[in-house]
Structure formats: structure tokens, C-alpha cells
Amino acid sequence: MDFSTIRKLEISRSENFRTPSSLEKKIGLWVDRIGRGADRKRIPEKLRILGLYAAVYIEEGNGIFYSEKTGEIKVGSGDTILLFPEIPNMYYPDEEWSSKWIVWNGPDAENLERLSFFRNKSPVIRGNRSAVSSAYEILSGMIDNEDTSAIFERRNVILNMLLDLYRTSLKEQDPDSISLINKALKHMSSLYDKDISIKEFADYAGLSETHFRRLFKTRTGCSPKDFIISLRISKAKEYLSAGMSIKESAARLGFNDVFYFMRLFRKVTGRAPGEFIKGRMF
């Protein structure tokens, strides 16, 4: 099927979701359903919006995945397709394939996507034959249990599966780029108290500032600026806990404006430095 034909297809939305319990909503992530099957080639007549997150693991066979974000991608045995809630997609085998799938949702899942741990522009993870299969086998024994321990364990199974897939996705990245970002991370960790621009850190890594920012967020899940702020505030907590004054702590961390330091501390920690000191006294 060519792209011009695909773009003309109607979009259907899945609406038959399992309703999570109040506890599942509170812990932030729940399993909607799991399944497995063997399919023969049948090109879908519509693109589909699942409305939730899913991992589709291709056990055997080859085929096609298409989304409006990626275009057409060839997939095969050992590949995992990640589906995102609002991205129209389709997937089907060249001839036939067997697959397992796990569907989940919740604010924690949204946060992982928002923080770029998983990106809808890179939905295919190759070369991990255990993550989804292992999670499927564990979940199949507890999917119908609604006791508290099963609810918590299902959440942890999904997070462990996603961590495994994330680690695999890192291996697909350019090792030279990873090395350069790791080099910059060490440099930043030793100079967080200095007034050094992001461009200077990018230059140190031998990258353009734009490329550095993109690779840095992909590798760490945060921007270079947020990483430096986190280092500074963590060190500020150490200084304040050791009895150092707010003014001296700010100066040691390279803040020329103590009031800016206090505002930033509150923004990051939710408490003013003075409140933090009082809290450490009890």
C-alpha cells in the first residue's frame, strides 16, 4: 500500500477500555489488557487510534508498521512496536506472524513519554526478545486479580518491561554520541558551581549547541539547564544541612543573587531554604 492510499484512510478510535480501580488511578499506572495471537496478511481498511499505550511484540514473522509520525517501517521477529494514545497507526504481516501484546495507561505512562524515555517518532525497538514476553507471562497469572498486591505488582511489571525496552533503545543510539554526552555529564558534574553556558559545555563535547541539547535530553530525560540546576540544589541541601547559611550556600554555588537562589530552591524543592533548615532540625 502506498502512502497516498494510506493517508486517505479513515481513522477509527478504540473505546472499549477496562475501567481502572480507584487504587490503580492513585498509583498512576494500570494494565488494561494482554493478549496473543497469530494473524495472516490483511491490510487494515482504517488507521486506528488505540487511546492507550501498548507494546506489540512480534514473535515470528515479518510485516509493516505505519503511523502518521513515522511513515512505513518494516518490522520482524524480535521487534517490539510501541503504540501511543493519539497517534493513528496500522500494522500487519507480510504473510503471517505471531505476536503478544500488553496494553496499559495512566499518568505515569504519560510522564515517561513526556520526558522522552519513549518517543512516538521512534516506536520500534529491535533486538529484545524477552521484555514483553516475560512481562506477558507474569501478567497472565494475575491479570484478573484485583487485590492490592496484584495491582502493585502489575504496575511494577510494566515499569520493569519499559526499563528493559529503554535500555535496548539506548544500544541503538550512536555509541560516539553517547560517549560525548557522558563526557559532558562528567564535566558538568565537576563545574556545576561555575557560571558556564550550555554552549561552552556543547563545545567541550565537540557538538553544536542544538545537537548537544537534543542528545542530552534523549540520554538523560532532562535539559542541560535542568540537570545543572538539579546538581546545584542537591549540593545546596548538603550545605544547608551541614549548618551553612543561606547566603554562603548561594555564594559557594555561584549564585550572585541570593534572592534568586531562594526562589529557585523553592521552585525545585517546594520549600524555601529557611523551611528546609527548620525541617532538618527536627
N, C-alpha and C positions, 0 to 999 in steps of 0.2 A: 504494500500500500504506500503510495507516495504522500508527501507532506500536504500537498494541495487538497487531497481527498480527506486526510485526517482532520485538517483544520475546519472542514465543512461539517464534521460530525456533531450531532447534538451531545449535550452533556447531561448525564444523569447523576443524581445525588443519592447516596445510600442514607436511609433514615432509620433503619431497624437496628438501633443501638441498645445494648444492655444498660439498664439504669444502675449506676453505681450506688452503693450504700453511703450513708452519711459518714461512716468512718473512712471509707475509701476516698471520699471527697476531701476529708480533712488531712489525710496523709499525702494527698497530691498526685497520686498515680494509681491507676487500676487497669486490670486486664479486661478487655471487652469480650474477646473470644479467641479460640485457637482452632486450627483445622489442618487437614492434609488431604491431598487428592492427586489424581492422575488425569491430565487433560490432553485431548487431541486438538490439532490446529483448528481454531475457529476465530477468525478475526472479529473482534467486537464491533457491534454496529454503533456504539456510543462510547465516548470518553466517560470516565467515571470519577466523581469526587467522593472519596470514602468518608470524609468528615472526621476521621481519627488518624492515628499513627499506626503503621503496620510494617512488619518485616516479612517478606516473602522469600523463602529460601528454596532455590532450585536444586533438588537432589540429583536428578538425572535429566538430561535433555538440553536442548538449546532453543532460543527463541528471541523475541523482540520485546523491549520495553520502550514506551513512548510517553513523554509528558510535555506539556507546553513550555516547561522550563528547560528541558534538555534536548528535545528532539528525539530521534530514534537512537537507541543504544542496543547493541547485541549483548545478550546475556546467555549464560550456560551453567553447567554443573558446577556447584561450589560457590555460585554468586548469590548474594542477598540483595533484594530490591527493597529499599525503604520508601514507604508511601507517606505523604504529608497531607494534612487535613484538607487544604483548599487548593490542591494542585490537580487539575484534570489529568487523567492518565489512562493507559491501557497496557496490557502485556499478554502475550500469547506464545505458544511453542511453534517452532518451525514445522514439526511433525507431531511430537507428543513429549510431555515431560511430567515428572512427579515433583510435588512441592509440599512444603509445610509453611504455615503462616501463623503469625501471632499479631493480634490487634490490641492496642492499648490507647489510653488517653489520660488527660489530667494536666494541671498547671505545671507540674514538674517536667512533663514531656515538652510542653511549650517552651519552658525555660531553656532546656537543652538545645532546642532548635534556635531560640533567640540568641543564645551565647555562641552559636556557630559550631557546637560539637557535631551537629549533623546539618547538612545544607541541602536544600531541595534542588540545587544545581548539580549536586554530586550524589545521586541517590543509590548508585550501585556500588556495593562493597564486594571485592573479589577475594577469593582465596581463604575464606574462613568457613570450614565445613562443620564446625562444632557449635558455634554460638547459638544459632536459632534452634538447631536440633536438640541440644542439651536443654535449653530453656523449655522447648516444647515437651520433652519427656517429663520434666519436673512438673510443669503446669498441668499436664494431662492427669496427674494423680490428685490434683487439688482444685481443679477449675470450678467444681460445683460446691466446694466447701465455703461456708460463709462465716466461720468462726474467726475470731480476731487474729489468731496466729496465722491462718491461711491467707488472710488479707494482707498482712505484713509480709509474709513470705513471697506472695505473688509479686508484690511491689519490688522486693529485693531481687527476684529472679529477672525481672525486666531490666532493672538497673545493671545487674551483672552482665546480662546479654549485651546491652548497649555499650558498656565499658569494653567488652571483648571486641565488638564491632568497631568501636572507635580506635582501639589500639591497632586493629588491622588497617583501618583507613590511614593511620599515620605512616604505616610502612609504604603506602602507595605514593606518599609525597616524595619530592626530590630530596635525597639524602644530603645534598650540598646545601640546600636551603635550610633544612633542619639544623645542620651544623652551624650555619651562620647565625640563626636565631638563638641557638643555645649559647653561642659565643657572646652575643649581645646581652642575653639574660645574665650571664655571669658578670659582665662589665657593668650592667645596670645595678646589680645587687651590691656591687662594691662602691658605686658612686651615687647612690640614691639621695645622699645629703648634699650633693653639689647641684648648682644651677646649670644643668646641661640640657640642651634642647633635644627633641626627638630626632631632628636632622643629624645632630652630631653622633647619636647612637647608631643611626642608619649608616652614616659614613664609616663608622667603626666596623660595621658588619659588611661594608662594601656593597650596600644596596641603595637604591633610590628611596627617598622617604615614603613615597606612595607604596612601593613594593614591600618595604620593610613593615609598614603599618598593617598591610594585608596579611603577610606571612605571620607576623607576630600574633594577630588575633586568631588566625587559624590554629596556631601552635598552642596558645595559652588560653584562648577564650575571652581575652580582655584586650583593651587597647594599651599601647605602651605607657600612656599617661596614667591610666588607672592602675597599672602594675606598679609604677613608681610611687604613686600616692599610697597604695596598699603597703609597700615597704616602709614608707616614711611613718605612717600611722602605727604600724606594728612596732616600730622602733620607739615611737613616742610613748606607747603604752609601757614599754620596758623602762624608759627613763622616768616616767611619772610614778611607776610602781616602786622604783628604787629611791624615791624621795626627791627627785629633781624638780625644780619649779617649772611652771608652765612656760615662763619667759625663756629660761635656759634651755629647756627641751626644744622649743621652737628654734632658737638660735643654732643649736647643735645640728638640727635637721635642715638648716639652710633657709628657714623662713625669716625674712627680714621684717615681715608684718605679723606680730603676734596675734592680732585680732583675726587676720586671715587664717592663721593656723588654727585658732579656736573654732572658727566657723567650719573649716574643713574637717576637723576632728569630729565635731558634732554630726556633720553630714554623713561621714563614713561609719561612725560607731553608734549614732543615735543618742549620744550623751556628750555634754560639754566636758572639757578636760577636768574642771573642778569637780563635777559629779562623778567622773571616773575615779579621781583620787579619793573622794569620800567613800565610794563603794568599795575600794580596795582596803579601807581602814577597818572594815567590819567583817 
